[in-house]
Amino acid sequence: MATVYEPVIGLEVHGQLLIKTKMFCGCSASYGAPPNTHVCPVCLGLPGALPVPNAAAIECAVRAGLALGCTVRERSVFARKNYFYPDLAKGYQISQFDLPIDEHGSLDIELEDGTRKTIGITRIHLEEDAAKNLHGVGSGTDTLVDYNRAGVALIEIVGEPELRSAAEAEAYLRRLREVLMFLGVNDGNLEEGSFRCDANVSLRPVGQEKFGTRTELKNINSFRFVRKAIEYELGRQEAILSSGGRIVQETRTYSSAEDKTISLRSKEDAHDYRYFPDPDLPPLVVSAAQIAAIRATLPELPASKRARWQSELGLTAADAQVLSAHPALARFFEATAALVAGDAPTAEQRAAAGKRCANFLQAEVLRYVAFHGLEASLPVEASALAELLAVVEAGTISGKMAKDVFAEMVATGKRAQKIVAQRGLSQVSDTGVLEAAAREVLAQNAGQVERYRAGKTNVLGFFVGQVMKATKGAANPALVNDVLKRLLET
């Protein structure tokens, strides 16, 4: 009988911290500068240069730890992780090893079938990023090193090996990214590499507690590629084990062009890094009072927002997911919904206002929105969108007309009321005018009238459409419905 294998997956996520300067020096941490312009003796690793920890980076690490349910150490230690690569000028990386700043947290994820799962977080530690190798430059065969990234502050979030599929790994990564973005500690930019992950992947026979030999998939910077890389690697390992082979512990990378993982180097255990406390850096001390002060500043996280929107505003889970996909979008929605609701006295009225806002935002506003890290190019201000929705709610214009008005708002920067007045777009709500138009439509469609009166009431939509066409879209649809029903049923 063939052996059935179970995947065992753990993710190590690296997030560049959203601060102005590097981890241990005053060099700019901004992305995209000309190569080797954001450098100094400290991040170049020159002899005699001394590192100084960045207080903003430490606060970011504490925020992340608290949001993910970790215990924040009041005393943690920076260590030297010794290895040699061209992108590591000092020959070691300043990181944390046995005494990290955060430990023992968890992250709740929701899977595609709606089931939920809690994944443990082993630790979160502070470290500096390495430089960046630039391959294929110059003659096309050269490799040069850009040290702008060297020393940029990172947190590494080490998850427990509790993921059991590539889909779970993708869900975990998406959920973790949104938490870090809402905290304001990471911009979530996968394309620029400020949020990236390594995946430790292995197989073991179902029922066996001991882990199998793992391979490490390095620096995957796309949700889709994480999933595809893990799926490929699981298939590769299962084929080897099923044929009686042995998995070799190694580091691999994912080639999207070939849709497969490729071996980079053999991987030994962590003790080969010869960690020891950095003699230039004293233990990092964060007091209980400092931790409590940071805890008090934590924002509402997206999972909590989604639950609240569903319970208070009646949003669907899908609506809530879309509107909480980015911090700027969530803020825009909440600001607009609050303005639309105004002083609505009942929960039902406030929920209706939120639902109207959610519907229009998804249907019209999102097509104009572009996200850049934590920034979003929203096309209008929340007050301008709220004004437009108020004009619709007052019956001045129809929902269909609102779409055209919004497009003009985006193009010109004008407010809704000014556009409505300039273009004479006020909705026709005079029942006498609407009744005359409705009678004419009914007279021209006697056959459809008989169908309605014979019980085929779905033709009402046809009549509404004809009246709207006759009034060039200016009729109040709700009043048109009422007038038509009265005439048809008399």
Backbone hydrogen bonds, N-H to C=O, Kabsch-Sander energy under -0.5 kcal/mol:
donor,donor_aa,acceptor,acceptor_aa,energy
5,Y,3,T,-0.5
6,E,204,R,-3.6
8,V,202,S,-2.6
9,I,163,L,-2.1
10,G,200,N,-2.0
12,E,198,D,-3.0
13,V,11,L,-0.6
13,V,157,I,-2.6
14,H,196,R,-3.1
15,G,13,V,-0.5
15,G,155,I,-2.6
16,Q,194,S,-2.8
17,L,153,A,-2.5
18,L,185,V,-2.1
19,I,17,L,-2.2
22,K,27,C,-1.8
23,M,151,G,-3.1
29,A,20,K,-2.8
37,T,34,P,-0.9
39,V,37,T,-0.6
44,L,40,C,-1.8
45,G,42,V,-1.0
46,L,41,P,-2.5
49,A,46,L,-1.9
52,V,24,F,-1.7
54,N,23,M,-1.3
55,A,53,P,-0.6
58,I,54,N,-1.7
59,E,55,A,-2.1
60,C,56,A,-2.1
61,A,57,A,-2.2
62,V,58,I,-2.1
63,R,59,E,-2.6
64,A,60,C,-2.5
65,G,61,A,-2.3
66,L,62,V,-2.6
67,A,63,R,-2.5
68,L,64,A,-1.6
69,G,66,L,-1.5
70,C,65,G,-3.2
71,T,103,E,-3.3
72,V,70,C,-0.6
73,R,71,T,-0.6
73,R,101,I,-3.0
76,S,284,L,-2.6
77,V,99,L,-2.1
79,A,95,S,-3.6
80,R,276,F,-2.9
81,K,79,A,-0.6
81,K,93,Q,-2.9
82,N,80,R,-0.7
82,N,273,Y,-2.4
83,Y,81,K,-0.6
83,Y,91,G,-1.2
85,Y,83,Y,-0.5
88,L,85,Y,-1.9
91,G,88,L,-1.0
93,Q,81,K,-2.4
95,S,79,A,-2.9
95,S,93,Q,-0.7
97,F,77,V,-0.5
102,D,124,I,-2.0
103,E,71,T,-1.8
104,H,122,T,-1.9
105,G,121,I,-2.3
106,S,68,L,-2.6
107,L,119,I,-2.3
109,I,117,K,-3.1
111,L,115,T,-3.2
114,G,111,L,-2.1
117,K,109,I,-2.2
119,I,107,L,-2.9
119,I,117,K,-0.5
121,I,105,G,-2.6
122,T,120,G,-0.5
122,T,158,V,-2.0
123,R,158,V,-1.2
124,I,102,D,-2.1
125,H,156,E,-2.0
127,E,154,L,-1.8
128,E,94,I,-1.7
129,D,152,V,-2.4
131,A,87,D,-2.8
132,K,146,D,-2.4
134,L,144,L,-3.7
135,H,133,N,-0.7
136,G,142,D,-1.0
137,V,142,D,-1.7
140,G,137,V,-2.0
142,D,137,V,-1.5
144,L,134,L,-2.4
146,D,132,K,-2.8
147,Y,145,V,-0.6
149,R,146,D,-0.6
151,G,129,D,-2.8
152,V,149,R,-2.2
154,L,127,E,-2.8
155,I,15,G,-1.8
156,E,125,H,-2.5
157,I,13,V,-3.0
157,I,155,I,-0.6
158,V,123,R,-2.5
158,V,156,E,-0.7
159,G,11,L,-2.8
159,G,157,I,-0.7
160,E,120,G,-3.1
162,E,160,E,-2.6
163,L,9,I,-2.0
169,A,165,S,-1.8
170,E,166,A,-2.2
171,A,167,A,-2.3
172,Y,168,E,-2.6
173,L,169,A,-2.3
174,R,170,E,-2.5
175,R,171,A,-2.4
176,L,172,Y,-2.6
177,R,173,L,-2.3
178,E,174,R,-2.1
179,V,175,R,-1.8
180,L,176,L,-2.3
181,M,177,R,-2.3
182,F,178,E,-2.6
183,L,179,V,-1.9
184,G,180,L,-0.8
184,G,181,M,-0.8
185,V,180,L,-1.8
186,N,180,L,-1.0
190,L,188,G,-1.1
193,G,190,L,-0.8
194,S,189,N,-1.6
195,F,189,N,-0.9
196,R,14,H,-2.2
197,C,220,I,-1.6
198,D,12,E,-2.8
199,A,217,L,-2.3
200,N,10,G,-3.1
201,V,199,A,-0.6
201,V,215,T,-2.8
202,S,8,V,-1.8
204,R,6,E,-1.7
206,V,4,V,-2.8
208,Q,205,P,-2.3
215,T,201,V,-2.3
216,E,250,E,-2.5
217,L,199,A,-3.3
217,L,215,T,-0.5
218,K,216,E,-0.6
218,K,252,R,-2.5
220,I,197,C,-2.8
221,N,219,N,-0.5
226,V,222,S,-2.5
227,R,223,F,-2.0
228,K,224,R,-2.6
229,A,225,F,-3.1
230,I,226,V,-2.3
231,E,227,R,-2.4
232,Y,228,K,-2.5
233,E,229,A,-2.6
234,L,230,I,-2.8
235,G,231,E,-1.9
236,R,232,Y,-2.6
237,Q,233,E,-2.7
238,E,234,L,-2.4
239,A,235,G,-2.0
240,I,236,R,-1.9
241,L,237,Q,-2.7
242,S,238,E,-2.7
243,S,239,A,-1.1
244,G,241,L,-1.6
245,G,240,I,-2.9
250,E,214,R,-0.6
251,T,265,R,-3.3
252,R,216,E,-3.5
253,T,262,I,-2.7
255,S,253,T,-0.5
255,S,260,K,-3.1
256,S,254,Y,-0.7
259,D,255,S,-1.3
260,K,255,S,-1.5
262,I,253,T,-3.1
264,L,251,T,-3.2
265,R,251,T,-1.5
267,K,249,Q,-1.4
268,E,266,S,-0.5
272,D,269,D,-1.7
273,Y,270,A,-2.4
274,R,271,H,-1.6
276,F,80,R,-0.9
278,D,78,F,-2.4
281,L,278,D,-1.4
284,L,76,S,-2.9
285,V,283,P,-0.5
286,V,74,E,-2.0
286,V,284,L,-0.5
291,I,287,S,-2.3
292,A,288,A,-2.4
293,A,289,A,-2.1
294,I,290,Q,-2.2
295,R,291,I,-2.4
296,A,292,A,-1.7
297,T,294,I,-1.5
298,L,295,R,-1.4
304,S,301,L,-0.6
305,K,301,L,-2.2
306,R,302,P,-2.7
307,A,303,A,-1.9
308,R,304,S,-2.3
309,W,305,K,-3.0
310,Q,306,R,-2.1
311,S,307,A,-2.0
312,E,308,R,-3.3
313,L,309,W,-1.9
314,G,309,W,-0.5
314,G,310,Q,-0.6
315,L,309,W,-1.4
320,A,316,T,-2.6
321,Q,317,A,-2.1
322,V,318,A,-2.2
323,L,319,D,-2.4
324,S,320,A,-1.1
325,A,322,V,-1.3
330,A,326,H,-2.5
331,R,327,P,-2.4
332,F,328,A,-2.1
333,F,329,L,-2.6
334,E,330,A,-2.4
335,A,331,R,-2.4
336,T,332,F,-2.5
337,A,333,F,-3.0
338,A,334,E,-2.0
339,L,335,A,-1.8
340,V,336,T,-2.7
341,A,337,A,-2.4
342,G,338,A,-2.0
344,A,341,A,-1.9
350,R,346,T,-2.0
351,A,347,A,-2.5
352,A,348,E,-2.3
353,A,349,Q,-2.1
354,G,350,R,-2.2
355,K,351,A,-2.4
356,R,352,A,-2.4
357,C,353,A,-2.3
358,A,354,G,-2.6
359,N,355,K,-2.6
360,F,356,R,-2.3
361,L,357,C,-2.6
362,Q,358,A,-2.1
363,A,359,N,-2.4
364,E,360,F,-2.8
365,V,360,F,-1.3
366,L,361,L,-2.3
368,Y,365,V,-2.1
369,V,366,L,-1.2
372,H,375,E,-3.5
375,E,372,H,-2.6
377,S,370,A,-2.8
378,L,376,A,-1.5
385,L,381,E,-2.0
386,A,382,A,-2.5
387,E,383,S,-1.9
388,L,384,A,-1.9
389,L,385,L,-2.4
390,A,386,A,-1.9
391,V,387,E,-2.0
392,V,388,L,-1.9
393,E,389,L,-2.5
394,A,390,A,-2.1
395,G,392,V,-1.6
396,T,391,V,-1.7
397,I,391,V,-0.8
402,A,398,S,-2.0
403,K,399,G,-1.1
404,D,400,K,-1.0
405,V,401,M,-2.4
406,F,402,A,-2.7
407,A,403,K,-2.0
408,E,404,D,-1.8
409,M,405,V,-2.3
410,V,406,F,-2.4
411,A,407,A,-2.0
412,T,408,E,-2.6
413,G,409,M,-2.4
419,I,415,R,-1.9
420,V,416,A,-2.6
421,A,417,Q,-2.2
422,Q,418,K,-2.6
423,R,419,I,-2.2
424,G,420,V,-0.7
424,G,421,A,-0.6
425,L,420,V,-2.2
427,Q,396,T,-6.4
428,V,474,A,-3.7
429,S,427,Q,-0.6
431,T,429,S,-0.7
434,L,430,D,-2.4
435,E,431,T,-2.6
436,A,432,G,-1.9
437,A,433,V,-2.0
438,A,434,L,-2.5
439,R,435,E,-2.8
440,E,436,A,-1.8
441,V,437,A,-2.0
442,L,438,A,-2.5
443,A,439,R,-2.4
444,Q,440,E,-1.6
445,N,441,V,-0.6
445,N,442,L,-0.8
446,A,443,A,-0.5
449,V,445,N,-1.8
450,E,446,A,-2.1
451,R,447,G,-1.8
452,Y,448,Q,-2.2
453,R,449,V,-2.4
454,A,450,E,-1.2
455,G,452,Y,-1.9
456,K,451,R,-2.6
457,T,455,G,-1.9
459,V,456,K,-1.7
460,L,457,T,-1.8
461,G,458,N,-1.0
463,F,459,V,-1.7
464,V,460,L,-2.5
465,G,461,G,-2.3
466,Q,462,F,-2.0
467,V,463,F,-2.3
468,M,464,V,-2.6
469,K,465,G,-2.1
470,A,466,Q,-2.4
471,T,467,V,-1.9
472,K,469,K,-1.3
473,G,468,M,-3.7
474,A,471,T,-1.5
476,N,428,V,-2.1
480,V,476,N,-2.5
481,N,477,P,-2.4
482,D,478,A,-1.9
483,V,479,L,-2.8
484,L,480,V,-2.6
485,K,481,N,-2.4
486,R,482,D,-2.1
487,L,483,V,-2.4
488,L,484,L,-2.8
489,E,485,K,-2.0
490,T,487,L,-0.6
